[in-house]
Amino acid sequence: MTSLSDIYWVAGYLEGEGYFGYGKANGHRSKSLTFKISVGSTDRDVVEKASRILSGIVRLHSNGNGIRNGYAKKQVYDFTIHGSKAIQWMMTIYPLMSIRRKARIKETILAWKSYTSSRDVTKVMKKSSQVIEEEKKKREKENVT
């Protein structure tokens, strides 16, 4: 079982460095969607800690050997969790996230719910665009008042 302090730690880390989202699996021609949380960093130990908590697999994203434009390139480590595991984590950390992250998580969960009931990629992507526009209008209205 994941400790409360680990949940808080991973929520803070993903707030600053994480990506929550979805898209067509394996490219634009796919007939299925993938839902994910991912993060990348040059700090291997931090990515590994997040990976242990979330049960992801860390991979080396780019080779850091060499010089580019006069600067040493660092290695980048990343990991991604997909599917229901990603959705479960989004639901777990949702109350701890900022307004912007909550909006993205909410959009992703709504798309997941719609997709799991219909399996219609086109419908989900169209509905998602509508949700995004509604959320933008809602935030703009809140900022005005």
N, CA and C atoms as an extended XYZ file, in Angstrom:
435
Properties=species:S:1:pos:R:3:atomname:S:1:resname:S:1:resid:I:1 pbc="F F F"
N         0.844       -1.180        0.000 N   MET     1
C         0.000        0.000        0.000 CA  MET     1
C         0.892        1.247        0.000 C   MET     1
N         0.491        2.241       -0.746 N   THR     2
C         1.250        3.478       -0.859 CA  THR     2
C         0.992        4.361        0.355 C   THR     2
N         2.056        4.890        0.924 N   SER     3
C         1.910        5.744        2.109 CA  SER     3
C         1.349        7.111        1.722 C   SER     3
N         0.740        7.762        2.675 N   LEU     4
C         0.187        9.090        2.452 CA  LEU     4
C         1.292       10.078        2.077 C   LEU     4
N         2.441        9.957        2.714 N   SER     5
C         3.540       10.875        2.384 CA  SER     5
C         4.026       10.657        0.945 C   SER     5
N         4.012        9.411        0.455 N   ASP     6
C         4.378        9.152       -0.943 CA  ASP     6
C         3.344        9.744       -1.905 C   ASP     6
N         2.078        9.654       -1.546 N   ILE     7
C         1.023       10.238       -2.392 CA  ILE     7
C         1.216       11.748       -2.482 C   ILE     7
N         1.464       12.395       -1.347 N   TYR     8
C         1.703       13.834       -1.358 CA  TYR     8
C         2.958       14.182       -2.165 C   TYR     8
N         4.006       13.395       -1.996 N   TRP     9
C         5.250       13.662       -2.717 CA  TRP     9
C         5.024       13.561       -4.221 C   TRP     9
N         4.385       12.491       -4.664 N   VAL    10
C         4.196       12.295       -6.102 CA  VAL    10
C         3.243       13.354       -6.668 C   VAL    10
N         2.245       13.768       -5.886 N   ALA    11
C         1.343       14.826       -6.353 CA  ALA    11
C         2.123       16.118       -6.571 C   ALA    11
N         3.001       16.459       -5.638 N   GLY    12
C         3.811       17.664       -5.789 CA  GLY    12
C         4.748       17.582       -6.978 C   GLY    12
N         5.359       16.437       -7.158 N   TYR    13
C         6.280       16.259       -8.274 CA  TYR    13
C         5.541       16.357       -9.610 C   TYR    13
N         4.401       15.679       -9.714 N   LEU    14
C         3.640       15.712      -10.962 CA  LEU    14
C         3.011       17.081      -11.207 C   LEU    14
N         2.705       17.810      -10.143 N   GLU    15
C         2.193       19.173      -10.306 CA  GLU    15
C         3.190       20.017      -11.083 C   GLU    15
N         4.458       19.865      -10.758 N   GLY    16
C         5.481       20.666      -11.417 CA  GLY    16
C         6.029       20.083      -12.697 C   GLY    16
N         6.130       18.770      -12.789 N   GLU    17
C         6.845       18.144      -13.901 CA  GLU    17
C         6.022       17.163      -14.724 C   GLU    17
N         4.837       16.829      -14.277 N   GLY    18
C         4.086       15.748      -14.910 CA  GLY    18
C         3.239       16.163      -16.097 C   GLY    18
N         2.842       15.164      -16.857 N   TYR    19
C         1.916       15.317      -17.977 CA  TYR    19
C         0.763       14.361      -17.753 C   TYR    19
N        -0.446       14.874      -17.861 N   PHE    20
C        -1.653       14.062      -17.761 CA  PHE    20
C        -2.367       14.199      -19.095 C   PHE    20
N        -2.717       13.086      -19.702 N   GLY    21
C        -3.391       13.226      -20.976 CA  GLY    21
C        -3.747       11.917      -21.622 C   GLY    21
N        -4.126       12.040      -22.872 N   TYR    22
C        -4.542       10.894      -23.668 CA  TYR    22
C        -4.365       11.239      -25.131 C   TYR    22
N        -4.391       10.224      -25.924 N   GLY    23
C        -4.281       10.400      -27.364 CA  GLY    23
C        -4.403        9.058      -28.041 C   GLY    23
N        -4.362        9.102      -29.339 N   LYS    24
C        -4.454        7.857      -30.096 CA  LYS    24
C        -3.213        7.019      -29.836 C   LYS    24
N        -3.440        5.764      -29.548 N   ALA    25
C        -2.335        4.843      -29.289 CA  ALA    25
C        -1.580        4.581      -30.586 C   ALA    25
N        -0.283        4.613      -30.530 N   ASN    26
C         0.578        4.291      -31.678 CA  ASN    26
C         0.301        5.156      -32.900 C   ASN    26
N         0.059        6.437      -32.687 N   GLY    27
C        -0.044        7.345      -33.819 CA  GLY    27
C        -1.450        7.725      -34.204 C   GLY    27
N        -1.533        8.574      -35.223 N   HIS    28
C        -2.791        9.190      -35.616 CA  HIS    28
C        -3.773        8.247      -36.306 C   HIS    28
N        -3.343        7.120      -36.789 N   ARG    29
C        -4.253        6.205      -37.493 CA  ARG    29
C        -4.859        5.142      -36.581 C   ARG    29
N        -4.486        5.173      -35.347 N   SER    30
C        -4.943        4.157      -34.408 CA  SER    30
C        -6.439        4.260      -34.158 C   SER    30
N        -7.034        3.123      -33.858 N   LYS    31
C        -8.460        3.084      -33.530 CA  LYS    31
C        -8.668        2.884      -32.038 C   LYS    31
N        -7.608        3.116      -31.260 N   SER    32
C        -7.744        3.019      -29.810 CA  SER    32
C        -7.053        4.214      -29.161 C   SER    32
N        -7.449        4.503      -27.937 N   LEU    33
C        -6.868        5.608      -27.187 CA  LEU    33
C        -6.032        5.080      -26.040 C   LEU    33
N        -5.060        5.871      -25.639 N   THR    34
C        -4.274        5.565      -24.456 CA  THR    34
C        -4.383        6.735      -23.494 C   THR    34
N        -4.479        6.439      -22.220 N   PHE    35
C        -4.597        7.438      -21.167 CA  PHE    35
C        -3.347        7.303      -20.317 C   PHE    35
N        -2.700        8.451      -20.004 N   LYS    36
C        -1.387        8.301      -19.379 CA  LYS    36
C        -1.000        9.448      -18.455 C   LYS    36
N        -0.033        9.126      -17.605 N   ILE    37
C         0.712       10.088      -16.812 CA  ILE    37
C         2.168        9.854      -17.186 C   ILE    37
N         2.882       10.925      -17.501 N   SER    38
C         4.297       10.763      -17.806 CA  SER    38
C         5.086       11.926      -17.216 C   SER    38
N         6.369       11.685      -17.044 N   VAL    39
C         7.256       12.703      -16.503 CA  VAL    39
C         8.668       12.415      -16.988 C   VAL    39
N         9.427       13.467      -17.193 N   GLY    40
C        10.819       13.322      -17.590 CA  GLY    40
C        11.678       14.316      -16.835 C   GLY    40
N        12.912       13.943      -16.583 N   SER    41
C        13.819       14.801      -15.826 CA  SER    41
C        15.251       14.326      -16.018 C   SER    41
N        16.179       15.222      -15.793 N   THR    42
C        17.588       14.836      -15.819 CA  THR    42
C        18.021       14.276      -14.462 C   THR    42
N        17.151       14.353      -13.472 N   ASP    43
C        17.446       13.825      -12.135 CA  ASP    43
C        16.934       12.393      -12.018 C   ASP    43
N        17.826       11.469      -12.270 N   ARG    44
C        17.451       10.053      -12.301 CA  ARG    44
C        16.819        9.584      -10.987 C   ARG    44
N        17.392        9.984       -9.862 N   ASP    45
C        16.879        9.518       -8.581 CA  ASP    45
C        15.441        9.957       -8.342 C   ASP    45
N        15.091       11.152       -8.786 N   VAL    46
C        13.732       11.665       -8.597 CA  VAL    46
C        12.749       10.900       -9.494 C   VAL    46
N        13.144       10.680      -10.732 N   VAL    47
C        12.287        9.916      -11.653 CA  VAL    47
C        12.120        8.491      -11.148 C   VAL    47
N        13.191        7.900      -10.638 N   GLU    48
C        13.097        6.538      -10.107 CA  GLU    48
C        12.183        6.468       -8.888 C   GLU    48
N        12.234        7.469       -8.020 N   LYS    49
C        11.344        7.483       -6.855 CA  LYS    49
C         9.888        7.562       -7.302 C   LYS    49
N         9.598        8.465       -8.222 N   ALA    50
C         8.222        8.579       -8.733 CA  ALA    50
C         7.792        7.283       -9.403 C   ALA    50
N         8.694        6.676      -10.140 N   SER    51
C         8.404        5.425      -10.826 CA  SER    51
C         8.093        4.305       -9.843 C   SER    51
N         8.848        4.241       -8.741 N   ARG    52
C         8.581        3.229       -7.718 CA  ARG    52
C         7.193        3.430       -7.104 C   ARG    52
N         6.852        4.662       -6.810 N   ILE    53
C         5.552        4.949       -6.200 CA  ILE    53
C         4.420        4.617       -7.161 C   ILE    53
N         4.577        4.995       -8.423 N   LEU    54
C         3.518        4.809       -9.422 CA  LEU    54
C         3.604        3.479      -10.162 C   LEU    54
N         4.633        2.707       -9.896 N   SER    55
C         4.866        1.424      -10.569 CA  SER    55
C         5.067        1.588      -12.070 C   SER    55
N         5.880        2.547      -12.448 N   GLY    56
C         6.213        2.763      -13.845 CA  GLY    56
C         7.584        2.200      -14.156 C   GLY    56
N         7.977        2.256      -15.408 N   ILE    57
C         9.284        1.782      -15.837 CA  ILE    57
C        10.088        2.974      -16.331 C   ILE    57
N        11.252        3.196      -15.728 N   VAL    58
C        12.114        4.304      -16.109 CA  VAL    58
C        12.916        3.902      -17.343 C   VAL    58
N        13.057        4.836      -18.264 N   ARG    59
C        13.897        4.576      -19.429 CA  ARG    59
C        14.739        5.807      -19.727 C   ARG    59
N        15.861        5.581      -20.338 N   LEU    60
C        16.740        6.655      -20.763 CA  LEU    60
C        16.162        7.234      -22.041 C   LEU    60
N        15.849        8.520      -22.026 N   HIS    61
C        15.189        9.159      -23.168 CA  HIS    61
C        16.180        9.600      -24.240 C   HIS    61
N        17.305       10.119      -23.811 N   SER    62
C        18.299       10.552      -24.791 CA  SER    62
C        19.699       10.333      -24.238 C   SER    62
N        20.646       10.203      -25.119 N   ASN    63
C        22.018        9.992      -24.695 CA  ASN    63
C        22.628       11.332      -24.334 C   ASN    63
N        23.141       11.443      -23.127 N   GLY    64
C        23.698       12.693      -22.656 CA  GLY    64
C        25.179       12.865      -22.937 C   GLY    64
N        25.786       11.945      -23.638 N   ASN    65
C        27.212       12.049      -23.918 CA  ASN    65
C        27.450       13.066      -25.024 C   ASN    65
N        28.365       13.972      -24.808 N   GLY    66
C        28.731       14.900      -25.863 CA  GLY    66
C        28.401       16.343      -25.542 C   GLY    66
N        28.772       17.207      -26.451 N   ILE    67
C        28.579       18.646      -26.306 CA  ILE    67
C        27.667       19.112      -27.446 C   ILE    67
N        26.751       20.012      -27.113 N   ARG    68
C        25.854       20.566      -28.128 CA  ARG    68
C        25.783       22.069      -27.910 C   ARG    68
N        26.104       22.828      -28.920 N   ASN    69
C        26.095       24.289      -28.832 CA  ASN    69
C        26.927       24.787      -27.654 C   ASN    69
N        28.023       24.128      -27.380 N   GLY    70
C        28.907       24.547      -26.312 CA  GLY    70
C        28.495       24.094      -24.924 C   GLY    70
N        27.364       23.401      -24.800 N   TYR    71
C        26.875       22.942      -23.509 CA  TYR    71
C        26.878       21.417      -23.459 C   TYR    71
N        27.195       20.894      -22.294 N   ALA    72
C        27.145       19.440      -22.110 CA  ALA    72
C        25.683       19.006      -22.095 C   ALA    72
N        25.390       17.954      -22.829 N   LYS    73
C        24.026       17.415      -22.835 CA  LYS    73
C        23.865       16.465      -21.663 C   LYS    73
N        22.762       16.593      -20.960 N   LYS    74
C        22.480       15.687      -19.849 CA  LYS    74
C        21.561       14.570      -20.325 C   LYS    74
N        21.665       13.450      -19.663 N   GLN    75
C        20.752       12.358      -19.954 CA  GLN    75
C        19.383       12.701      -19.370 C   GLN    75
N        18.345       12.327      -20.092 N   VAL    76
C        16.981       12.556      -19.642 CA  VAL    76
C        16.343       11.202      -19.362 C   VAL    76
N        15.743       11.083      -18.192 N   TYR    77
C        15.063        9.863      -17.786 CA  TYR    77
C        13.574       10.141      -17.757 C   TYR    77
N        12.796        9.189      -18.214 N   ASP    78
C        11.350        9.394      -18.153 CA  ASP    78
C        10.631        8.084      -17.879 C   ASP    78
N         9.379        8.224      -17.518 N   PHE    79
C         8.527        7.061      -17.374 CA  PHE    79
C         7.090        7.469      -17.645 C   PHE    79
N         6.303        6.477      -17.991 N   THR    80
C         4.890        6.678      -18.292 CA  THR    80
C         4.111        5.515      -17.711 C   THR    80
N         2.943        5.831      -17.162 N   ILE    81
C         2.002        4.776      -16.809 CA  ILE    81
C         0.759        5.001      -17.655 C   ILE    81
N         0.147        3.914      -18.085 N   HIS    82
C        -0.974        3.979      -19.017 CA  HIS    82
C        -2.229        3.344      -18.430 C   HIS    82
N        -3.331        3.615      -19.095 N   GLY    83
C        -4.577        2.905      -18.849 CA  GLY    83
C        -5.203        3.156      -17.497 C   GLY    83
N        -5.826        2.112      -16.981 N   SER    84
C        -6.581        2.251      -15.734 CA  SER    84
C        -5.678        2.619      -14.563 C   SER    84
N        -4.418        2.186      -14.595 N   LYS    85
C        -3.494        2.555      -13.521 CA  LYS    85
C        -3.285        4.073      -13.511 C   LYS    85
N        -3.133        4.670      -14.677 N   ALA    86
C        -2.970        6.125      -14.772 CA  ALA    86
C        -4.235        6.839      -14.294 C   ALA    86
N        -5.387        6.340      -14.703 N   ILE    87
C        -6.657        6.948      -14.291 CA  ILE    87
C        -6.825        6.851      -12.774 C   ILE    87
N        -6.491        5.715      -12.196 N   GLN    88
C        -6.587        5.556      -10.743 CA  GLN    88
C        -5.709        6.567      -10.016 C   GLN    88
N        -4.494        6.773      -10.499 N   TRP    89
C        -3.613        7.747       -9.870 CA  TRP    89
C        -4.142        9.162      -10.047 C   TRP    89
N        -4.697        9.463      -11.211 N   MET    90
C        -5.279       10.793      -11.422 CA  MET    90
C        -6.392       11.049      -10.407 C   MET    90
N        -7.224       10.048      -10.192 N   MET    91
C        -8.311       10.190       -9.224 CA  MET    91
C        -7.766       10.349       -7.800 C   MET    91
N        -6.679        9.664       -7.509 N   THR    92
C        -6.094        9.717       -6.172 CA  THR    92
C        -5.522       11.092       -5.854 C   THR    92
N        -4.785       11.668       -6.791 N   ILE    93
C        -4.099       12.933       -6.506 CA  ILE    93
C        -4.908       14.165       -6.894 C   ILE    93
N        -6.032       13.991       -7.546 N   TYR    94
C        -6.854       15.110       -8.022 CA  TYR    94
C        -7.074       16.193       -6.958 C   TYR    94
N        -7.488       15.860       -5.736 N   PRO    95
C        -7.756       16.913       -4.747 CA  PRO    95
C        -6.516       17.731       -4.355 C   PRO    95
N        -5.335       17.221       -4.636 N   LEU    96
C        -4.096       17.878       -4.239 CA  LEU    96
C        -3.527       18.789       -5.326 C   LEU    96
N        -4.152       18.811       -6.485 N   MET    97
C        -3.575       19.497       -7.632 CA  MET    97
C        -4.122       20.919       -7.794 C   MET    97
N        -3.409       21.726       -8.595 N   SER    98
C        -3.818       23.100       -8.891 CA  SER    98
C        -5.023       23.105       -9.830 C   SER    98
N        -5.616       24.262      -10.000 N   ILE    99
C        -6.787       24.402      -10.872 CA  ILE    99
C        -6.475       23.936      -12.288 C   ILE    99
N        -5.322       24.346      -12.817 N   ARG   100
C        -4.951       23.974      -14.191 CA  ARG   100
C        -4.769       22.469      -14.331 C   ARG   100
N        -4.089       21.854      -13.389 N   ARG   101
C        -3.882       20.403      -13.450 CA  ARG   101
C        -5.199       19.665      -13.244 C   ARG   101
N        -6.026       20.162      -12.330 N   LYS   102
C        -7.336       19.531      -12.121 CA  LYS   102
C        -8.152       19.543      -13.404 C   LYS   102
N        -8.111       20.647      -14.137 N   ALA   103
C        -8.866       20.737      -15.393 CA  ALA   103
C        -8.384       19.690      -16.387 C   ALA   103
N        -7.078       19.514      -16.487 N   ARG   104
C        -6.521       18.528      -17.428 CA  ARG   104
C        -6.849       17.102      -16.991 C   ARG   104
N        -6.751       16.848      -15.693 N   ILE   105
C        -7.093       15.519      -15.175 CA  ILE   105
C        -8.572       15.234      -15.401 C   ILE   105
N        -9.410       16.219      -15.123 N   LYS   106
C       -10.852       16.050      -15.314 CA  LYS   106
C       -11.174       15.750      -16.779 C   LYS   106
N       -10.552       16.483      -17.674 N   GLU   107
C       -10.753       16.250      -19.108 CA  GLU   107
C       -10.353       14.832      -19.489 C   GLU   107
N        -9.222       14.373      -18.974 N   THR   108
C        -8.721       13.036      -19.288 CA  THR   108
C        -9.644       11.956      -18.734 C   THR   108
N       -10.120       12.133      -17.512 N   ILE   109
C       -11.021       11.146      -16.909 CA  ILE   109
C       -12.353       11.109      -17.646 C   ILE   109
N       -12.884       12.273      -18.028 N   LEU   110
C       -14.135       12.300      -18.794 CA  LEU   110
C       -13.963       11.596      -20.144 C   LEU   110
N       -12.829       11.828      -20.789 N   ALA   111
C       -12.559       11.142      -22.061 CA  ALA   111
C       -12.461        9.641      -21.848 C   ALA   111
N       -11.811        9.225      -20.768 N   TRP   112
C       -11.676        7.805      -20.445 CA  TRP   112
C       -13.051        7.178      -20.215 C   TRP   112
N       -13.904        7.862      -19.444 N   LYS   113
C       -15.254        7.335      -19.188 CA  LYS   113
C       -16.036        7.198      -20.486 C   LYS   113
N       -15.957        8.197      -21.322 N   SER   114
C       -16.665        8.162      -22.598 CA  SER   114
C       -16.118        7.055      -23.490 C   SER   114
N       -14.798        6.903      -23.516 N   TYR   115
C       -14.169        5.898      -24.364 CA  TYR   115
C       -14.469        4.484      -23.883 C   TYR   115
N       -14.434        4.257      -22.570 N   THR   116
C       -14.677        2.906      -22.074 CA  THR   116
C       -16.107        2.460      -22.316 C   THR   116
N       -17.024        3.421      -22.446 N   SER   117
C       -18.410        3.032      -22.714 CA  SER   117
C       -18.706        2.900      -24.207 C   SER   117
N       -17.984        3.625      -25.067 N   SER   118
C       -18.316        3.614      -26.490 CA  SER   118
C       -17.246        3.013      -27.396 C   SER   118
N       -15.978        3.100      -27.008 N   ARG   119
C       -14.832        2.686      -27.839 CA  ARG   119
C       -14.784        3.428      -29.176 C   ARG   119
N       -15.389        4.622      -29.228 N   ASP   120
C       -15.422        5.423      -30.445 CA  ASP   120
C       -14.408        6.565      -30.311 C   ASP   120
N       -13.247        6.411      -30.943 N   VAL   121
C       -12.165        7.376      -30.820 CA  VAL   121
C       -12.594        8.751      -31.321 C   VAL   121
N       -13.239        8.806      -32.475 N   THR   122
C       -13.646       10.086      -33.056 CA  THR   122
C       -14.604       10.827      -32.138 C   THR   122
N       -15.568       10.112      -31.590 N   LYS   123
C       -16.539       10.714      -30.687 CA  LYS   123
C       -15.853       11.275      -29.441 C   LYS   123
N       -14.937       10.528      -28.880 N   VAL   124
C       -14.243       10.960      -27.664 CA  VAL   124
C       -13.403       12.198      -27.950 C   VAL   124
N       -12.670       12.206      -29.046 N   MET   125
C       -11.816       13.348      -29.372 CA  MET   125
C       -12.666       14.601      -29.610 C   MET   125
N       -13.815       14.460      -30.272 N   LYS   126
C       -14.697       15.597      -30.514 CA  LYS   126
C       -15.284       16.105      -29.201 C   LYS   126
N       -15.752       15.184      -28.366 N   LYS   127
C       -16.328       15.556      -27.076 CA  LYS   127
C       -15.270       16.232      -26.210 C   LYS   127
N       -14.051       15.745      -26.278 N   SER   128
C       -12.952       16.324      -25.507 CA  SER   128
C       -12.726       17.770      -25.895 C   SER   128
N       -12.768       18.073      -27.179 N   SER   129
C       -12.597       19.450      -27.636 CA  SER   129
C       -13.681       20.352      -27.061 C   SER   129
N       -14.895       19.828      -26.990 N   GLN   130
C       -15.995       20.601      -26.417 CA  GLN   130
C       -15.771       20.854      -24.934 C   GLN   130
N       -15.306       19.850      -24.209 N   VAL   131
C       -15.034       19.989      -22.775 CA  VAL   131
C       -13.949       21.026      -22.539 C   VAL   131
N       -12.904       20.999      -23.368 N   ILE   132
C       -11.810       21.962      -23.229 CA  ILE   132
C       -12.342       23.383      -23.394 C   ILE   132
N       -13.149       23.601      -24.415 N   GLU   133
C       -13.702       24.937      -24.653 CA  GLU   133
C       -14.595       25.384      -23.501 C   GLU   133
N       -15.403       24.480      -22.971 N   GLU   134
C       -16.263       24.816      -21.841 CA  GLU   134
C       -15.445       25.184      -20.613 C   GLU   134
N       -14.369       24.429      -20.354 N   GLU   135
C       -13.500       24.718      -19.216 CA  GLU   135
C       -12.814       26.073      -19.379 C   GLU   135
N       -12.367       26.402      -20.591 N   LYS   136
C       -11.730       27.695      -20.843 CA  LYS   136
C       -12.702       28.833      -20.574 C   LYS   136
N       -13.918       28.695      -21.078 N   LYS   137
C       -14.935       29.724      -20.862 CA  LYS   137
C       -15.236       29.880      -19.378 C   LYS   137
N       -15.322       28.774      -18.673 N   LYS   138
C       -15.602       28.799      -17.233 CA  LYS   138
C       -14.488       29.525      -16.486 C   LYS   138
N       -13.222       29.222      -16.814 N   ARG   139
C       -12.096       29.874      -16.158 CA  ARG   139
C       -12.039       31.361      -16.477 C   ARG   139
N       -12.324       31.716      -17.752 N   GLU   140
C       -12.345       33.124      -18.126 CA  GLU   140
C       -13.421       33.875      -17.355 C   GLU   140
N       -14.567       33.260      -17.222 N   LYS   141
C       -15.668       33.883      -16.488 CA  LYS   141
C       -15.296       34.061      -15.012 C   LYS   141
N       -14.640       33.069      -14.412 N   GLU   142
C       -14.205       33.167      -13.020 CA  GLU   142
C       -13.165       34.257      -12.829 C   GLU   142
N       -12.303       34.461      -13.819 N   ASN   143
C       -11.273       35.486      -13.723 CA  ASN   143
C       -11.850       36.894      -13.855 C   ASN   143
N       -12.961       37.022      -14.575 N   VAL   144
C       -13.597       38.316      -14.771 CA  VAL   144
C       -14.318       38.758      -13.496 C   VAL   144
N       -14.980       37.813      -12.828 N   THR   145
C       -15.758       38.171      -11.636 CA  THR   145
C       -14.938       38.236      -10.386 C   THR   145
